[in-house]
Amino acid sequence: MSNLEQTLSIIKPDAVERNLENEIKEMFKNKGFSILKEKKIQIEKSEAEKFYKVHETKPFYSDLCAYLSSGPIVVMVLEKDSAVFENRELMGATNPKDAKEGTIRKKFGISIDKNSVHGSDSIENATIEINFFFKD
């Protein structure tokens, strides 16, 4: 039985700066993800604040928003069976030091903040995040 889902993935400024977009996209494709939509954009800090509103009470919120808006990002809609879970597995732990071998963050992450990628953490958030960047 198919459990086709969509999730949002962001290639963050640290990875875009190092020209890693194609390598990261290849990692997704090699794991069976389809990239349905993608665009390279730069967002304002105010937009990052709206995007990360779920974290606004956390101590890292301001730095996170400043970072996401610090340079170009690539936003993508990924699709495959169990996309949310599979994307989180492929990304690896938030802290690259704790991420498993073969994950995007282990391979490319610099620090807990500059960890190269973002992915939705639930189907509900995936819908919200996709709509945030891809309002049709």
CYANA upper distance limits for C-alpha pairs under 8 A (distance plus 0.5 A):
  2 SER  CA     81 ASP  CA      6.87
  3 ASN  CA     80 LYS  CA      8.34
  3 ASN  CA     81 ASP  CA      5.24
  3 ASN  CA     82 SER  CA      6.36
  4 LEU  CA     79 GLU  CA      7.33
  4 LEU  CA     80 LYS  CA      5.72
  4 LEU  CA     81 ASP  CA      4.61
  4 LEU  CA     82 SER  CA      6.72
  4 LEU  CA     83 ALA  CA      7.64
  5 GLU  CA     79 GLU  CA      6.11
  5 GLU  CA     80 LYS  CA      6.23
  5 GLU  CA     81 ASP  CA      6.25
  5 GLU  CA     82 SER  CA      6.27
  5 GLU  CA     83 ALA  CA      5.72
  5 GLU  CA     84 VAL  CA      7.65
  5 GLU  CA    123 ILE  CA      8.26
  6 GLN  CA     77 VAL  CA      6.95
  6 GLN  CA     78 LEU  CA      5.97
  6 GLN  CA     79 GLU  CA      4.92
  6 GLN  CA     80 LYS  CA      7.29
  6 GLN  CA     83 ALA  CA      6.33
  6 GLN  CA     84 VAL  CA      7.60
  6 GLN  CA    123 ILE  CA      8.33
  6 GLN  CA    126 ALA  CA      7.51
  6 GLN  CA    127 THR  CA      8.38
  7 THR  CA     77 VAL  CA      6.26
  7 THR  CA     78 LEU  CA      5.82
  7 THR  CA     79 GLU  CA      7.02
  7 THR  CA     83 ALA  CA      6.48
  7 THR  CA     84 VAL  CA      6.01
  7 THR  CA     87 ASN  CA      8.28
  7 THR  CA    119 GLY  CA      7.57
  7 THR  CA    120 SER  CA      6.47
  7 THR  CA    123 ILE  CA      7.73
  7 THR  CA    126 ALA  CA      5.40
  7 THR  CA    127 THR  CA      7.86
  7 THR  CA    130 ILE  CA      7.69
  8 LEU  CA     75 VAL  CA      7.67
  8 LEU  CA     76 MET  CA      6.31
  8 LEU  CA     77 VAL  CA      5.37
  8 LEU  CA     78 LEU  CA      6.71
  8 LEU  CA    118 HIS  CA      8.42
  8 LEU  CA    119 GLY  CA      6.14
  8 LEU  CA    120 SER  CA      6.09
  8 LEU  CA    126 ALA  CA      6.19
  8 LEU  CA    129 GLU  CA      6.83
  8 LEU  CA    130 ILE  CA      6.14
  9 SER  CA     75 VAL  CA      6.39
  9 SER  CA     76 MET  CA      5.68
  9 SER  CA     77 VAL  CA      6.85
  9 SER  CA     78 LEU  CA      7.39
  9 SER  CA    117 VAL  CA      7.43
  9 SER  CA    118 HIS  CA      6.03
  9 SER  CA    119 GLY  CA      5.08
  9 SER  CA    120 SER  CA      7.42
 10 ILE  CA     73 ILE  CA      7.17
 10 ILE  CA     74 VAL  CA      6.07
 10 ILE  CA     75 VAL  CA      5.03
 10 ILE  CA     76 MET  CA      6.77
 10 ILE  CA    117 VAL  CA      5.91
 10 ILE  CA    118 HIS  CA      5.39
 10 ILE  CA    119 GLY  CA      7.00
 11 ILE  CA     15 ALA  CA      6.83
 11 ILE  CA     16 VAL  CA      7.17
 11 ILE  CA     21 GLU  CA      7.33
 11 ILE  CA     24 ILE  CA      8.44
 11 ILE  CA     73 ILE  CA      6.14
 11 ILE  CA     74 VAL  CA      5.50
 11 ILE  CA     75 VAL  CA      7.00
 11 ILE  CA    116 SER  CA      6.38
 11 ILE  CA    117 VAL  CA      5.15
 11 ILE  CA    118 HIS  CA      7.16
 12 LYS  CA     16 VAL  CA      6.84
 12 LYS  CA     68 LEU  CA      7.09
 12 LYS  CA     72 PRO  CA      8.12
 12 LYS  CA     73 ILE  CA      5.65
 12 LYS  CA     74 VAL  CA      7.46
 12 LYS  CA    114 LYS  CA      8.12
 12 LYS  CA    115 ASN  CA      8.19
 12 LYS  CA    116 SER  CA      5.47
 12 LYS  CA    117 VAL  CA      5.78
 12 LYS  CA    118 HIS  CA      7.56
 13 PRO  CA     17 GLU  CA      6.35
 13 PRO  CA     67 TYR  CA      8.01
 13 PRO  CA     68 LEU  CA      7.05
 13 PRO  CA     69 SER  CA      8.44
 13 PRO  CA     70 SER  CA      7.22
 13 PRO  CA     71 GLY  CA      5.61
 13 PRO  CA     72 PRO  CA      6.12
 13 PRO  CA     73 ILE  CA      5.86
 13 PRO  CA    114 LYS  CA      8.47
 13 PRO  CA    116 SER  CA      7.69
 14 ASP  CA     18 ARG  CA      6.98
 14 ASP  CA    114 LYS  CA      6.46
 14 ASP  CA    115 ASN  CA      8.18
 14 ASP  CA    116 SER  CA      6.36
 15 ALA  CA     19 ASN  CA      6.81
 15 ALA  CA     20 LEU  CA      5.81
 15 ALA  CA     21 GLU  CA      7.33
 15 ALA  CA    108 PHE  CA      7.80
 15 ALA  CA    116 SER  CA      5.50
 15 ALA  CA    117 VAL  CA      8.24
 16 VAL  CA     20 LEU  CA      6.30
 16 VAL  CA     21 GLU  CA      6.48
 16 VAL  CA     72 PRO  CA      7.19
 16 VAL  CA     73 ILE  CA      6.85
 16 VAL  CA     74 VAL  CA      8.03
 17 GLU  CA     71 GLY  CA      8.23
 17 GLU  CA     72 PRO  CA      8.35
 20 LEU  CA     24 ILE  CA      6.61
 21 GLU  CA     25 LYS  CA      6.58
 21 GLU  CA     74 VAL  CA      8.11
 22 ASN  CA     26 GLU  CA      6.58
 23 GLU  CA     27 MET  CA      6.88
 24 ILE  CA     28 PHE  CA      7.03
 24 ILE  CA    104 ILE  CA      7.57
 25 LYS  CA     29 LYS  CA      6.75
 26 GLU  CA     30 ASN  CA      6.43
 27 MET  CA     31 LYS  CA      6.90
 27 MET  CA    104 ILE  CA      8.27
 28 PHE  CA     32 GLY  CA      7.12
 28 PHE  CA     33 PHE  CA      5.89
 28 PHE  CA     34 SER  CA      8.28
 28 PHE  CA     90 LEU  CA      8.38
 29 LYS  CA     33 PHE  CA      5.48
 29 LYS  CA     34 SER  CA      6.90
 29 LYS  CA     35 ILE  CA      8.27
 32 GLY  CA     80 LYS  CA      7.27
 33 PHE  CA     78 LEU  CA      6.49
 33 PHE  CA     79 GLU  CA      6.01
 33 PHE  CA     80 LYS  CA      5.75
 33 PHE  CA     83 ALA  CA      8.15
 34 SER  CA     78 LEU  CA      6.07
 34 SER  CA     79 GLU  CA      5.62
 34 SER  CA     80 LYS  CA      7.04
 35 ILE  CA     76 MET  CA      7.07
 35 ILE  CA     77 VAL  CA      6.36
 35 ILE  CA     78 LEU  CA      5.23
 35 ILE  CA     79 GLU  CA      7.05
 36 LEU  CA     76 MET  CA      7.82
 36 LEU  CA     77 VAL  CA      5.97
 36 LEU  CA     78 LEU  CA      6.47
 36 LEU  CA     79 GLU  CA      7.39
 37 LYS  CA     76 MET  CA      5.97
 37 LYS  CA     77 VAL  CA      5.69
 37 LYS  CA     78 LEU  CA      8.10
 38 GLU  CA     74 VAL  CA      7.32
 38 GLU  CA     75 VAL  CA      6.04
 38 GLU  CA     76 MET  CA      4.73
 38 GLU  CA     77 VAL  CA      7.01
 39 LYS  CA     74 VAL  CA      6.11
 39 LYS  CA     75 VAL  CA      6.10
 39 LYS  CA     76 MET  CA      7.23
 40 LYS  CA     72 PRO  CA      7.06
 40 LYS  CA     73 ILE  CA      6.11
 40 LYS  CA     74 VAL  CA      4.81
 40 LYS  CA     75 VAL  CA      6.93
 41 ILE  CA     72 PRO  CA      5.96
 41 ILE  CA     73 ILE  CA      6.06
 41 ILE  CA     74 VAL  CA      6.85
 41 ILE  CA     75 VAL  CA      8.14
 42 GLN  CA     69 SER  CA      6.99
 42 GLN  CA     70 SER  CA      8.48
 42 GLN  CA     71 GLY  CA      6.52
 42 GLN  CA     72 PRO  CA      4.93
 42 GLN  CA     73 ILE  CA      6.52
 43 ILE  CA     47 GLU  CA      6.61
 43 ILE  CA     48 ALA  CA      7.24
 43 ILE  CA     68 LEU  CA      8.16
 43 ILE  CA     69 SER  CA      5.70
 43 ILE  CA     71 GLY  CA      8.49
 43 ILE  CA     72 PRO  CA      8.07
 44 GLU  CA     48 ALA  CA      6.95
 44 GLU  CA     69 SER  CA      5.98
 45 LYS  CA     49 GLU  CA      6.65
 45 LYS  CA     65 CYS  CA      6.36
 45 LYS  CA     66 ALA  CA      6.34
 45 LYS  CA     68 LEU  CA      8.12
 45 LYS  CA     69 SER  CA      5.73
 46 SER  CA     50 LYS  CA      6.97
 47 GLU  CA     51 PHE  CA      6.67
 48 ALA  CA     52 TYR  CA      6.54
 48 ALA  CA     65 CYS  CA      5.50
 48 ALA  CA     66 ALA  CA      8.11
 48 ALA  CA     68 LEU  CA      6.89
 48 ALA  CA     69 SER  CA      6.83
 49 GLU  CA     53 LYS  CA      6.21
 49 GLU  CA     56 GLU  CA      8.27
 49 GLU  CA     62 SER  CA      8.42
 49 GLU  CA     65 CYS  CA      6.10
 51 PHE  CA    129 GLU  CA      7.84
 51 PHE  CA    132 PHE  CA      7.77
 52 TYR  CA     56 GLU  CA      7.36
 52 TYR  CA     61 TYR  CA      8.02
 52 TYR  CA     65 CYS  CA      7.61
 55 HIS  CA     61 TYR  CA      6.39
 56 GLU  CA     61 TYR  CA      5.91
 56 GLU  CA     62 SER  CA      8.36
 57 THR  CA     61 TYR  CA      7.61
 60 PHE  CA     64 LEU  CA      6.50
 61 TYR  CA     65 CYS  CA      6.75
 62 SER  CA     66 ALA  CA      6.68
 63 ASP  CA     67 TYR  CA      6.47
 64 LEU  CA     68 LEU  CA      6.68
 64 LEU  CA    113 ASP  CA      7.54
 65 CYS  CA     69 SER  CA      6.80
 66 ALA  CA     70 SER  CA      6.56
 67 TYR  CA     71 GLY  CA      8.34
 67 TYR  CA    113 ASP  CA      8.44
 68 LEU  CA     73 ILE  CA      8.17
 75 VAL  CA    133 PHE  CA      7.90
 77 VAL  CA    130 ILE  CA      7.28
 78 LEU  CA     83 ALA  CA      7.61
 79 GLU  CA     83 ALA  CA      6.36
 82 SER  CA     86 GLU  CA      6.48
 83 ALA  CA     87 ASN  CA      6.24
 84 VAL  CA     88 ARG  CA      6.84
 84 VAL  CA    119 GLY  CA      8.07
 84 VAL  CA    120 SER  CA      6.89
 84 VAL  CA    121 ASP  CA      7.01
 84 VAL  CA    122 SER  CA      6.72
 84 VAL  CA    123 ILE  CA      7.01
 84 VAL  CA    126 ALA  CA      8.05
 85 PHE  CA     89 GLU  CA      6.72
 85 PHE  CA    121 ASP  CA      8.27
 85 PHE  CA    122 SER  CA      8.50
 86 GLU  CA     90 LEU  CA      6.70
 87 ASN  CA     91 MET  CA      6.55
 87 ASN  CA    119 GLY  CA      7.16
 88 ARG  CA     92 GLY  CA      6.71
 88 ARG  CA    119 GLY  CA      6.95
 88 ARG  CA    120 SER  CA      8.35
 88 ARG  CA    121 ASP  CA      7.85
 89 GLU  CA    103 THR  CA      7.96
 90 LEU  CA    102 GLY  CA      8.26
 90 LEU  CA    103 THR  CA      5.56
 90 LEU  CA    104 ILE  CA      6.78
 91 MET  CA    103 THR  CA      5.86
 91 MET  CA    104 ILE  CA      5.37
 91 MET  CA    105 ARG  CA      6.17
 91 MET  CA    117 VAL  CA      7.41
 91 MET  CA    118 HIS  CA      8.35
 91 MET  CA    119 GLY  CA      8.16
 92 GLY  CA     96 PRO  CA      7.91
 92 GLY  CA     99 ALA  CA      5.32
 92 GLY  CA    100 LYS  CA      6.69
 92 GLY  CA    103 THR  CA      5.67
 92 GLY  CA    104 ILE  CA      6.98
 92 GLY  CA    105 ARG  CA      6.18
 92 GLY  CA    106 LYS  CA      7.44
 93 ALA  CA     98 ASP  CA      6.33
 93 ALA  CA     99 ALA  CA      4.95
 93 ALA  CA    100 LYS  CA      7.91
 93 ALA  CA    105 ARG  CA      7.59
 94 THR  CA     98 ASP  CA      8.15
 94 THR  CA     99 ALA  CA      7.76
 94 THR  CA    105 ARG  CA      7.93
 94 THR  CA    112 ILE  CA      6.44
 94 THR  CA    115 ASN  CA      7.27
 95 ASN  CA     99 ALA  CA      6.98
 95 ASN  CA    105 ARG  CA      8.11
 95 ASN  CA    109 GLY  CA      8.42
 95 ASN  CA    111 SER  CA      6.86
 95 ASN  CA    112 ILE  CA      4.84
 95 ASN  CA    113 ASP  CA      8.40
 95 ASN  CA    115 ASN  CA      7.49
 96 PRO  CA    105 ARG  CA      5.53
 96 PRO  CA    106 LYS  CA      5.39
 96 PRO  CA    109 GLY  CA      5.85
 96 PRO  CA    110 ILE  CA      7.40
 96 PRO  CA    111 SER  CA      6.72
 96 PRO  CA    112 ILE  CA      6.90
 96 PRO  CA    115 ASN  CA      6.94
 97 LYS  CA    106 LYS  CA      7.32
 97 LYS  CA    111 SER  CA      8.36
 98 ASP  CA    106 LYS  CA      8.31
 99 ALA  CA    103 THR  CA      7.21
 99 ALA  CA    105 ARG  CA      6.88
 99 ALA  CA    106 LYS  CA      5.68
100 LYS  CA    106 LYS  CA      6.78
101 GLU  CA    106 LYS  CA      6.48
101 GLU  CA    107 LYS  CA      7.93
102 GLY  CA    106 LYS  CA      7.25
102 GLY  CA    107 LYS  CA      7.26
103 THR  CA    107 LYS  CA      6.74
104 ILE  CA    108 PHE  CA      6.41
104 ILE  CA    109 GLY  CA      7.69
104 ILE  CA    116 SER  CA      8.10
104 ILE  CA    117 VAL  CA      8.12
105 ARG  CA    109 GLY  CA      4.86
105 ARG  CA    115 ASN  CA      6.12
105 ARG  CA    116 SER  CA      6.87
105 ARG  CA    117 VAL  CA      7.74
108 PHE  CA    115 ASN  CA      7.70
108 PHE  CA    116 SER  CA      6.91
109 GLY  CA    114 LYS  CA      6.59
109 GLY  CA    115 ASN  CA      4.52
109 GLY  CA    116 SER  CA      5.77
110 ILE  CA    114 LYS  CA      5.89
110 ILE  CA    115 ASN  CA      6.27
110 ILE  CA    116 SER  CA      8.12
111 SER  CA    115 ASN  CA      6.11
120 SER  CA    125 ASN  CA      6.41
120 SER  CA    126 ALA  CA      5.48
120 SER  CA    129 GLU  CA      7.72
121 ASP  CA    125 ASN  CA      6.97
121 ASP  CA    126 ALA  CA      7.63
122 SER  CA    126 ALA  CA      6.51
123 ILE  CA    127 THR  CA      6.90
124 GLU  CA    128 ILE  CA      7.06
125 ASN  CA    129 GLU  CA      6.38
126 ALA  CA    130 ILE  CA      6.40
127 THR  CA    131 ASN  CA      6.66
128 ILE  CA    132 PHE  CA      6.64
129 GLU  CA    133 PHE  CA      7.14
130 ILE  CA    134 PHE  CA      6.17
130 ILE  CA    135 LYS  CA      8.29
131 ASN  CA    135 LYS  CA      5.56
131 ASN  CA    136 ASP  CA      8.45
